Amino acid sequence: MKDQANTYLAAGAPFISNSEAQAELDKAGVPAVAQVSVLASYEDSQIAGLRTSLSILAVMGVISLFFTGRIPREQPGSTPAPA
């Protein structure tokens, strides 16, 4: 499972599905009580990662609003040249 996770990290998508994690834990012979705990922690970390990512995107969006004031309001060349 570690090799597969590293492959996903290198590809830019660090999540594996919960069913894949469950199958790997079964294959590794992890007791059922420990599996529940591991999967709960994994789900919590996925949600925390998504919240962090969305928070960063929201902050970037707000910061980008400050730079939109420099965008021209009229298209260059749309006003006639003075005679």
For each residue, the residues with C-beta under 8 A, 3 or more apart:
1: 4 5 16 21 24 25 28
2: 5 6
3: 6 7
4: 1 7 8 16 20 24
5: 1 2 8 9 14 16
6: 2 3 9 10
7: 3 4 10 11
8: 4 5 11 13 14 15 16
9: 5 6 12 14
10: 6 7
11: 7 8
12: 9
13: 8
14: 5 8 9 49
15: 8 46 49
16: 1 4 5 8 20 21
17: 20 21
18: 21 22 39 42 43
19: 22 23
20: 4 16 17 23 24
21: 1 16 17 18 24 25 38 39 42
22: 18 19 25 26 35 39
23: 19 20 26 27
24: 1 4 20 21 27 28
25: 1 21 22 28 30 34 35 38 39
26: 22 23 29 30 35
27: 23 24
28: 1 24 25
29: 26
30: 25 26 34 35 38
31: 34 35
32: 35 36
33: 36 37
34: 25 30 31 37 38
35: 22 25 26 30 31 32 38 39
36: 32 33 39 40
37: 33 34 40 41
38: 21 25 30 34 35 41 42
39: 18 21 22 25 35 36 42 43
40: 36 37 43 44
41: 37 38 44 45
42: 18 21 38 39 45 46
43: 18 39 40 46 47
44: 40 41 47 48
45: 41 42 48 49
46: 15 42 43 49 50
47: 43 44 50 51
48: 44 45 51 52
49: 14 15 45 46 52 53
50: 46 47 53 54
51: 47 48 54 55
52: 48 49 55 56
53: 49 50 56 57
54: 50 51 57 58
55: 51 52 58 59
56: 52 53 59 60
57: 53 54 60 61
58: 54 55 61 62
59: 55 56 62 63
60: 56 57 63 64
61: 57 58 64 65
62: 58 59 65
63: 59 60 66 67
64: 60 61 67 68
65: 61 62 68
66: 63 69
67: 63 64 70
68: 64 65 71
69: 66
70: 67
71: 68
72: 75 76
73:
74: 78 79
75: 72 78
76: 72
77:
78: 74 75
79: 74
80:
81:
82:
83:
